[in-house]
Amino acid sequence: MKEEIKAHNNVLELIGNTPLIKLNKIAREMKGNYFAKVEAFNPGHSTKDRIALYIIEEAERTGILKPGDTIIETTSGNTGFSLAMVSIIKGYECILAVSSKSSADKIDMLKTMGAKVYVCPAHVSADDPRSYYEVAKKLHSEIKGSVYINQYFNELNIDAHYLTTGPEIWEQTAGKITHLVACSGTGGTISGVARFLKEKNPNIRVIGIDAYGSVLQKYHQTKVFDANEIYPYRIEGLGKNLIPTATDFNIIDKFVKVTDESSAHTARELAKTEGLFVGYTSGAAMQGLKQLEAEGEFDENSNIVVIFPDHGSRYMSKIYNDEWMSQQGFFDSESAEIHKIEYIK
């Protein structure tokens, strides 16, 4: 009997079923058991592969998306990369409106994946015609046969994680998870996973990570959108200057805010302690864990799952670049350590 070739038909078959990895050294002094859902193991190196594939296939199934159509989206980079990747395999054009806050690495990756990229100013209001939200809407209105993914206001964003990420975490923890900690940007990841987990066990605590300069935490607490909360910050894909309907605030128990600087250092710490080369938002998620543990959120019996959304390669010009870190003033503290490269001649 001949052996068959064991090969995937394309990269899309590799989306999902990412590993759960125990955190050891970085959590050594912390109460509880810590596990990272490492989404960089997706073929597009981020959790956004899940929503890109699911939303596009739902649009195909319902007849919204037809051969030769153009996919348009607003993105800080990761969703754009995933959409471009899916578009290549399925034969669609891809146009992306990207925030200028996105790293040069991300923008270069989007171009490499064949997407047409519009870089829009980050620090303007959401309804400003130059914002990446409004630019994407305008392109959609002008281009015949285009589909606007609209991840911030698309319920399918939540559904993708309800159907995949949530069940994976439940199975991987044998139902023993007590806390879910995840960054909140569009809110699709945290909302979809939380919806599934709370159906299984309503006692599971769900905690969102937000950025200083974002409106999410205050909106969760007060149900009031406060524009005074908004100011520029550096972390990509975390927090918002609007309220996304893809965030189900009712199933999130609390939010904790993290700073740009602490999140950058914690991302670097993950690389040095756990060998996990992860992105800026992953550093933010881990920093949030540290703060929550210091506040007494966890005990010795807690089983905490934190979602690390993407890979560190997308931040080589930012948090993993010593010059950028110095320019931001992130190497001012005594704990910061700059490693020099020595050239042997």
Salt bridges, closest charged atoms under 4 A:
GLU3 OE1 - LYS6 NZ 3.62
GLU13 OE1 - HIS8 ND1 3.44
GLU39 OE1 - ARG50 NE 2.66
GLU57 OE2 - LYS90 NZ 3.40
GLU58 OE1 - ARG61 NH2 2.84
GLU60 OE1 - LYS90 NZ 3.18
ASP108 OD1 - LYS111 NZ 3.60
ASP128 OD2 - ARG130 NH2 2.92
GLU134 OE2 - LYS137 NZ 3.19
GLU142 OE2 - LYS138 NZ 2.57
GLU155 OE2 - ARG195 NH1 3.05
GLU168 OE1 - LYS37 NZ 2.71
GLU168 OE2 - ARG50 NH1 2.90
ASP210 OD2 - LYS257 NZ 3.96
ASP226 OD2 - LYS218 NZ 2.56
GLU229 OE1 - LYS257 NZ 3.36
GLU236 OE1 - LYS106 NZ 2.87
GLU236 OE2 - LYS318 NZ 2.88
ASP248 OD2 - ARG195 NH2 3.08
ASP253 OD2 - LYS198 NZ 3.11
ASP260 OD2 - ARG234 NH1 3.19
GLU261 OE2 - HIS265 NE2 3.88
GLU269 OE1 - LYS290 NZ 2.44
GLU295 OE1 - LYS254 NZ 3.42
GLU297 OE2 - HIS179 NE2 3.46
GLU297 OE2 - ARG205 NE 2.95
GLU297 OE1 - LYS254 NZ 3.79
ASP322 OD1 - ARG268 NH2 2.71
GLU337 OE2 - HIS339 NE2 3.46
